[in-house]
Amino acid sequence: MAVMGREDRTFDRYRALTVRFAPYGLASWTGPRRFDFWQRSADPSRADQIWLGHDDELTSITVGTFDPIDRPADSLDIAEQLTIKLVNLGLPHWELPRAEEFDRRLVDHAFDLAAHRAGWPTVAITVDGRPARLRWQGFAGYWAGVVDGHSLGAYGTGARPDPLTLVRFTDTTPYGFDVTAGVRFVDMTASDWWRPAADWHPDHRPLL
């Protein structure tokens, strides 16, 4: 197997992937904003999702925007990506003992949640000034949801989401990058609020 050289690694970290959609974030957020994550599409020159983070001392909310051509609104894949993030958020430190099959059970639980998304509770939100619904699910002290009729999702701290006001950001400089120039690995910023839980949450117990 070839070993990637220093020059190659540097190039990969600074390489920009094109984006053919504008990402969404929180309209009224007054705390710090950050570029949380992006994911490459099947086309290696293009990103097909962008996640924008919003953190303060009490709350963290991350909004995900998916390329609507790759992932149409209300698709199962969007819900699965949100539930996978949801079940991973509340995990305790990896050194805590767990059943050998726990990881598989956790993933299966996430996929089962996504498959039953039609029955999730909803909360009224606003998208580009118009009413919409966030269809959400909670697990281990966090929540995650998908937006009906949009290629959008969000997850955050707390037992349930508050009403959100989402807007499209064609100017992403408040998040520390320029989406019109593409997305790069070096522009992402990790959250300062997340820490592994000290112990298992009651939601984990049936899966252990």
Sequence and secondary structure as in RCSB ss.txt:
>XXXX:A:sequence
MAVMGREDRTFDRYRALTVRFAPYGLASWTGPRRFDFWQRSADPSRADQIWLGHDDELTSITVGTFDPIDRPADS
LDIAEQLTIKLVNLGLPHWELPRAEEFDRRLVDHAFDLAAHRAGWPTVAITVDGRPARLRWQGFAGYWAGVVDGH
SLGAYGTGARPDPLTLVRFTDTTPYGFDVTAGVRFVDMTASDWWRPAADWHPDHRPLL
>XXXX:A:secstr
     HHHHHHHHH  BB SS  EEETT  S EEEEEEEE SSTTBEEEEEEEEE SS EEEEEEE TTTS TT 
HHHHHHHHHHHHHHT B TTS   TTHHHHHHHHHHHHHHTGGGS EEEEEETTEEEEEEEEEETTEEEEEETTS
SEEEEEESSS    EEEE S  GGGTS GGG B GGG    SS   BSS  TTTGGG 
